[in-house]
Every structure is written in C-alpha cells, then in structure tokens.
Amino acid sequence: MSMATITTEEAAEMTDSAFYVYGIVPADAAVDVLDASDGMGSEVRLVTDGPVGALVESIDPERPLGRRRDLVAHSTVLNTMAAHGPVLPMRFGSVVAGGAAVVDELLAPQRDHFAALLEQVAGRLQFNVRARYVLDTVLAEIVRSEPEVAELRRRTADLPEDASHYDRIRLGELVARAVDVRREAHTRRLLEGLVPHAEDYLVREVSGMDNVAEVSFLVTEEQRADFEQAAEVLAEEWEGTARVSLVGPMALYDFVPEQ
Amino acid sequence: MTVSSHSRQGGGYLDRPAPSGLADVIEVILDKGLVIDAYVRVSLVGIELLTIDARIVIASVDTYLRFAEATNRLDLYEKGGKDLPELVEGMTESGARGKTSGVLGAAKNALTGDDDDQGSRRPARKSTSSSSSRPRRRQESE
C-alpha cells in the first residue's frame, strides 16, 4: 500500500519534472485499493483540487513510454479504481510537466467539467465481449451444407496447387461468403442477447478469418448481473461453434462522454 | 487484479480472461480516453503511440486462398476420418486456443520489444494466424 493524497498546496511543491496522468477521479476516491506494484515503478498518487483529483505518478521524462509494464500499469490502475468508483481514463501517454501544472493547467481550468463527467459515469463499467469461431467446425458445416463447396473441395484436394489455382480461389470465395453470412447472423444474435442488458454499446471492427465480433458494452451496476448471465447463456449456446470471452469490468475506455 | 491466466466462472462456458494480458491491454487502451490540451503535455523523447489497424478482412484472392487451404485441410468423415461428434469434440478442445490475432502479436513485439509474456493467457502465438492486416506505426502529433 503506497497511496498518497496530495493537496493543491503540496502539489505546487512537487518538483519532479514530469507526471504521468492515469485519469481523473473524485477527490475522495478510495485510492488505497491500489498496490505499490500497480504503477510504472514509483508511487501512484492522487493530486486533488476541490471535488476532483488526478491519479499521477512521477516519471523520468527521458524514458520512452511503451514498455509492457507501462501499458499494464495504465490498465491496472484505471481498472482497479473503476471497480471502486467513477474514473475518467486519460489517453495512454498523457504527461504533465510538474506538480503545479497538474493543478493549475489540468485540474483547475476543468474542475466543474470533470466533476460533471464523473457524475455521468458513476455506477457504470465497461465490458468487452469477443467471439471467435472454432473455425474447423464452421468450415466442416459449410462443406456439408453447400454442395458446390464440397465438389470444389473434392476436385482440388489431390491436385497440386498450381494445377487447381482458379478452383481454389472459387472454393475460398464461396467459403468466405458462407462464413460472412454466419458472422452477420451471429453478430445479430450477440447484440440481441446483450444489448437489452447494457446502456450503450460499440461494435468494433474486427479482422481475421475466425473472428465473429468484438463489442464493448457500457453496463450499469444494476445491469451487471443480468449482463454477465446473458453472456454466459450465449457462450453455452455457441459451444463448439464459437468461443465467447468477456473481459471486464474495466474503466470506460470506449465511453468517455463527449467533451 | 492480478496477471494470472484466465479463470472460469459460473456455468463455465464463458472465458473470463484477466484484463491484464498484454494483447487485451493494447487492444483496449490505445487511442482511448481524455486528451490533455497540447500545451500542457511534455513531449517525451521517443514516445510513440501505436494505432492498431484492425480493418475488416477485405475479400481478396489471398483471403480466398487461405479459406480454401483451411477447408482442404479438414479431415472429414468422407475421407474415412472421424465422425462428426468426435470432430466437434476434438476441435472444441484444441481449435480455439492459441489463435490470437497476428495484429496484436506483431503490435506487442513492436511496442515492448521484450518477450516476457507471463501475463498473457495465450502462450502460443502463430505469426501466420488469422489476420491479414498489419499494425501501422504512427507518430502521435496532437
């Protein structure tokens, strides 16, 4: 446990040259939930100004950010705080020059704005749902249900690749289309199952042959149990066809209110 | 909040990976969150943010050929292989593990340059796996 809350006056005397800013929280946030090992190497502190505070850590301005530990620290600090109260995540890599600037330039000018945003996000969490096909199972189903695919597969299976190039392209095209049809249907089903238990959602662009969908959900504390149950139901329904994973709860990375 | 591997809860069908696996962290946090006004920011030597270019797979000859290859590789009943229930069972166990996106694998290497991967829940990564797009480095200019 190495958490300190620093007042406006004390912040002005912090001579460290650079502060990494994780996010904005209420001034009375339960910061003792953080462990000493959660940060990037030194102590994570809370600098307050009136009703709001910034979660900061002194860092060496000469050291490039982007180590594994930096990324994990950003995520761990914000997710841990989000599990206990409202948090506005800053973008990864946000650094302020000096303790006085944390108050004078970051907190003070936007104090009311931050306080209003924190009220908006209170009691809300983000969950990310991702589904991936068990690809071989889906492909086998396509071969069985589409005679042209089965025929092209038979025709190309024992030929050298260059002797069957166009048949292979045709085969792949038919299979890709069939997967797309399934992907659209599965994505619809995912949204039908989960959107009723969320306040907002964001369908993210995905790539990869086996990807079904990746969706971020904004879920209130009241909705949480039903939401998690709905995800479990979906995972059971799709067993053998697609694997469903649920990451969270975490800070509202995808749902920070418009500024 | 630990870096342990995923755990199963409830009915056990749903994967609940810890959000501290590096691939998930990169995917979740990059380019998200409030941005400080430019004049407050210190420009750090060497700081570079990655944008993961996760475009939808574009229908292309290359994609088609990969689908064709995957389809031809299948060991179906018609060739005297396993029957369907066995097939499904075997794939449920081994099919989905280790198929992480090539985008994230590559971005991880580009970002950290280290292979200390103990927090990841998927130790085996195939660089030739499912993705056709590559990560793009971009200097953050705001």
HADDOCK unambig.tbl for C-alpha pairs under 7 A between the chains (distance, minus, plus):
assign (segid A and resid 61 and name CA) (segid B and resid 44 and name CA) 5.88 0.50 0.50
assign (segid A and resid 62 and name CA) (segid B and resid 44 and name CA) 6.52 0.50 0.50
assign (segid A and resid 62 and name CA) (segid B and resid 45 and name CA) 5.88 0.50 0.50
assign (segid A and resid 64 and name CA) (segid B and resid 44 and name CA) 6.61 0.50 0.50
assign (segid A and resid 64 and name CA) (segid B and resid 45 and name CA) 6.03 0.50 0.50
assign (segid A and resid 64 and name CA) (segid B and resid 46 and name CA) 5.01 0.50 0.50
assign (segid A and resid 64 and name CA) (segid B and resid 47 and name CA) 5.07 0.50 0.50
assign (segid A and resid 65 and name CA) (segid B and resid 47 and name CA) 5.62 0.50 0.50
assign (segid A and resid 66 and name CA) (segid B and resid 111 and name CA) 5.88 0.50 0.50
assign (segid A and resid 66 and name CA) (segid B and resid 112 and name CA) 6.17 0.50 0.50
assign (segid A and resid 67 and name CA) (segid B and resid 111 and name CA) 6.77 0.50 0.50
assign (segid A and resid 67 and name CA) (segid B and resid 112 and name CA) 4.79 0.50 0.50
assign (segid A and resid 68 and name CA) (segid B and resid 112 and name CA) 5.47 0.50 0.50
assign (segid A and resid 71 and name CA) (segid B and resid 25 and name CA) 6.84 0.50 0.50
assign (segid A and resid 72 and name CA) (segid B and resid 20 and name CA) 6.08 0.50 0.50
assign (segid A and resid 72 and name CA) (segid B and resid 22 and name CA) 6.83 0.50 0.50
assign (segid A and resid 72 and name CA) (segid B and resid 25 and name CA) 6.52 0.50 0.50
assign (segid A and resid 75 and name CA) (segid B and resid 25 and name CA) 6.50 0.50 0.50
assign (segid A and resid 76 and name CA) (segid B and resid 1 and name CA) 6.96 0.50 0.50
assign (segid A and resid 76 and name CA) (segid B and resid 20 and name CA) 6.87 0.50 0.50
assign (segid A and resid 80 and name CA) (segid B and resid 1 and name CA) 6.81 0.50 0.50
assign (segid A and resid 89 and name CA) (segid B and resid 33 and name CA) 5.04 0.50 0.50
assign (segid A and resid 89 and name CA) (segid B and resid 34 and name CA) 6.26 0.50 0.50
assign (segid A and resid 90 and name CA) (segid B and resid 33 and name CA) 4.57 0.50 0.50
assign (segid A and resid 90 and name CA) (segid B and resid 34 and name CA) 4.42 0.50 0.50
assign (segid A and resid 90 and name CA) (segid B and resid 35 and name CA) 6.20 0.50 0.50
assign (segid A and resid 91 and name CA) (segid B and resid 31 and name CA) 6.23 0.50 0.50
assign (segid A and resid 91 and name CA) (segid B and resid 32 and name CA) 5.31 0.50 0.50
assign (segid A and resid 91 and name CA) (segid B and resid 33 and name CA) 4.28 0.50 0.50
assign (segid A and resid 91 and name CA) (segid B and resid 34 and name CA) 5.40 0.50 0.50
assign (segid A and resid 91 and name CA) (segid B and resid 35 and name CA) 5.75 0.50 0.50
assign (segid A and resid 92 and name CA) (segid B and resid 29 and name CA) 6.82 0.50 0.50
assign (segid A and resid 92 and name CA) (segid B and resid 30 and name CA) 6.32 0.50 0.50
assign (segid A and resid 94 and name CA) (segid B and resid 36 and name CA) 6.81 0.50 0.50
assign (segid A and resid 94 and name CA) (segid B and resid 41 and name CA) 6.88 0.50 0.50
assign (segid A and resid 95 and name CA) (segid B and resid 41 and name CA) 5.52 0.50 0.50
assign (segid A and resid 95 and name CA) (segid B and resid 42 and name CA) 5.92 0.50 0.50
assign (segid A and resid 96 and name CA) (segid B and resid 40 and name CA) 5.83 0.50 0.50
assign (segid A and resid 96 and name CA) (segid B and resid 41 and name CA) 5.14 0.50 0.50
assign (segid A and resid 96 and name CA) (segid B and resid 42 and name CA) 5.94 0.50 0.50
assign (segid A and resid 97 and name CA) (segid B and resid 40 and name CA) 6.97 0.50 0.50
assign (segid A and resid 97 and name CA) (segid B and resid 41 and name CA) 6.79 0.50 0.50
assign (segid A and resid 97 and name CA) (segid B and resid 42 and name CA) 5.90 0.50 0.50
assign (segid A and resid 105 and name CA) (segid B and resid 40 and name CA) 6.63 0.50 0.50
assign (segid A and resid 134 and name CA) (segid B and resid 91 and name CA) 6.90 0.50 0.50
assign (segid A and resid 134 and name CA) (segid B and resid 92 and name CA) 6.86 0.50 0.50
assign (segid A and resid 134 and name CA) (segid B and resid 95 and name CA) 5.69 0.50 0.50
assign (segid A and resid 134 and name CA) (segid B and resid 96 and name CA) 5.43 0.50 0.50
assign (segid A and resid 136 and name CA) (segid B and resid 74 and name CA) 6.79 0.50 0.50
assign (segid A and resid 137 and name CA) (segid B and resid 88 and name CA) 6.17 0.50 0.50
assign (segid A and resid 137 and name CA) (segid B and resid 91 and name CA) 6.95 0.50 0.50
assign (segid A and resid 139 and name CA) (segid B and resid 71 and name CA) 6.10 0.50 0.50
assign (segid A and resid 140 and name CA) (segid B and resid 74 and name CA) 6.98 0.50 0.50
assign (segid A and resid 153 and name CA) (segid B and resid 72 and name CA) 6.08 0.50 0.50
assign (segid A and resid 157 and name CA) (segid B and resid 72 and name CA) 5.96 0.50 0.50
assign (segid A and resid 168 and name CA) (segid B and resid 65 and name CA) 6.30 0.50 0.50
assign (segid A and resid 168 and name CA) (segid B and resid 68 and name CA) 5.74 0.50 0.50
assign (segid A and resid 169 and name CA) (segid B and resid 61 and name CA) 6.42 0.50 0.50
assign (segid A and resid 169 and name CA) (segid B and resid 64 and name CA) 5.51 0.50 0.50
assign (segid A and resid 169 and name CA) (segid B and resid 65 and name CA) 5.58 0.50 0.50
assign (segid A and resid 169 and name CA) (segid B and resid 68 and name CA) 6.97 0.50 0.50
assign (segid A and resid 171 and name CA) (segid B and resid 68 and name CA) 5.65 0.50 0.50
assign (segid A and resid 172 and name CA) (segid B and resid 64 and name CA) 3.93 0.50 0.50
assign (segid A and resid 172 and name CA) (segid B and resid 65 and name CA) 5.51 0.50 0.50
assign (segid A and resid 172 and name CA) (segid B and resid 67 and name CA) 4.77 0.50 0.50
assign (segid A and resid 172 and name CA) (segid B and resid 68 and name CA) 4.16 0.50 0.50
assign (segid A and resid 173 and name CA) (segid B and resid 64 and name CA) 5.05 0.50 0.50
assign (segid A and resid 175 and name CA) (segid B and resid 67 and name CA) 6.53 0.50 0.50
assign (segid A and resid 176 and name CA) (segid B and resid 64 and name CA) 6.58 0.50 0.50
assign (segid A and resid 176 and name CA) (segid B and resid 67 and name CA) 6.48 0.50 0.50
assign (segid A and resid 205 and name CA) (segid B and resid 54 and name CA) 6.35 0.50 0.50
assign (segid A and resid 205 and name CA) (segid B and resid 55 and name CA) 6.09 0.50 0.50
assign (segid A and resid 205 and name CA) (segid B and resid 56 and name CA) 5.96 0.50 0.50
assign (segid A and resid 206 and name CA) (segid B and resid 54 and name CA) 5.86 0.50 0.50
assign (segid A and resid 206 and name CA) (segid B and resid 55 and name CA) 6.19 0.50 0.50
assign (segid A and resid 206 and name CA) (segid B and resid 56 and name CA) 5.24 0.50 0.50
assign (segid A and resid 207 and name CA) (segid B and resid 54 and name CA) 5.86 0.50 0.50
assign (segid A and resid 207 and name CA) (segid B and resid 55 and name CA) 5.78 0.50 0.50
assign (segid A and resid 207 and name CA) (segid B and resid 56 and name CA) 4.60 0.50 0.50
assign (segid A and resid 207 and name CA) (segid B and resid 57 and name CA) 5.07 0.50 0.50
assign (segid A and resid 207 and name CA) (segid B and resid 131 and name CA) 5.81 0.50 0.50
assign (segid A and resid 208 and name CA) (segid B and resid 57 and name CA) 6.28 0.50 0.50
assign (segid A and resid 208 and name CA) (segid B and resid 101 and name CA) 6.86 0.50 0.50
assign (segid A and resid 208 and name CA) (segid B and resid 130 and name CA) 4.46 0.50 0.50
assign (segid A and resid 208 and name CA) (segid B and resid 131 and name CA) 4.26 0.50 0.50
assign (segid A and resid 208 and name CA) (segid B and resid 132 and name CA) 6.72 0.50 0.50
assign (segid A and resid 209 and name CA) (segid B and resid 130 and name CA) 5.38 0.50 0.50
assign (segid A and resid 209 and name CA) (segid B and resid 131 and name CA) 6.98 0.50 0.50
assign (segid A and resid 210 and name CA) (segid B and resid 130 and name CA) 6.74 0.50 0.50
assign (segid A and resid 232 and name CA) (segid B and resid 11 and name CA) 6.86 0.50 0.50
assign (segid A and resid 232 and name CA) (segid B and resid 13 and name CA) 6.41 0.50 0.50
assign (segid A and resid 232 and name CA) (segid B and resid 14 and name CA) 5.39 0.50 0.50
assign (segid A and resid 235 and name CA) (segid B and resid 13 and name CA) 5.37 0.50 0.50
assign (segid A and resid 235 and name CA) (segid B and resid 14 and name CA) 5.25 0.50 0.50
assign (segid A and resid 236 and name CA) (segid B and resid 13 and name CA) 5.30 0.50 0.50
assign (segid A and resid 240 and name CA) (segid B and resid 88 and name CA) 6.27 0.50 0.50
assign (segid A and resid 240 and name CA) (segid B and resid 92 and name CA) 5.23 0.50 0.50
assign (segid A and resid 244 and name CA) (segid B and resid 14 and name CA) 5.68 0.50 0.50
assign (segid A and resid 244 and name CA) (segid B and resid 15 and name CA) 6.23 0.50 0.50
assign (segid A and resid 245 and name CA) (segid B and resid 14 and name CA) 5.68 0.50 0.50
assign (segid A and resid 245 and name CA) (segid B and resid 15 and name CA) 4.32 0.50 0.50
assign (segid A and resid 245 and name CA) (segid B and resid 16 and name CA) 5.80 0.50 0.50
assign (segid A and resid 246 and name CA) (segid B and resid 15 and name CA) 6.13 0.50 0.50
assign (segid A and resid 246 and name CA) (segid B and resid 16 and name CA) 5.21 0.50 0.50
assign (segid A and resid 247 and name CA) (segid B and resid 16 and name CA) 5.97 0.50 0.50
assign (segid A and resid 247 and name CA) (segid B and resid 17 and name CA) 5.97 0.50 0.50
assign (segid A and resid 247 and name CA) (segid B and resid 18 and name CA) 6.73 0.50 0.50
assign (segid A and resid 247 and name CA) (segid B and resid 19 and name CA) 5.84 0.50 0.50
assign (segid A and resid 248 and name CA) (segid B and resid 19 and name CA) 6.35 0.50 0.50
assign (segid A and resid 253 and name CA) (segid B and resid 29 and name CA) 6.46 0.50 0.50
assign (segid A and resid 253 and name CA) (segid B and resid 32 and name CA) 5.40 0.50 0.50
assign (segid A and resid 253 and name CA) (segid B and resid 33 and name CA) 5.62 0.50 0.50
assign (segid A and resid 254 and name CA) (segid B and resid 32 and name CA) 6.39 0.50 0.50
assign (segid A and resid 256 and name CA) (segid B and resid 33 and name CA) 6.36 0.50 0.50
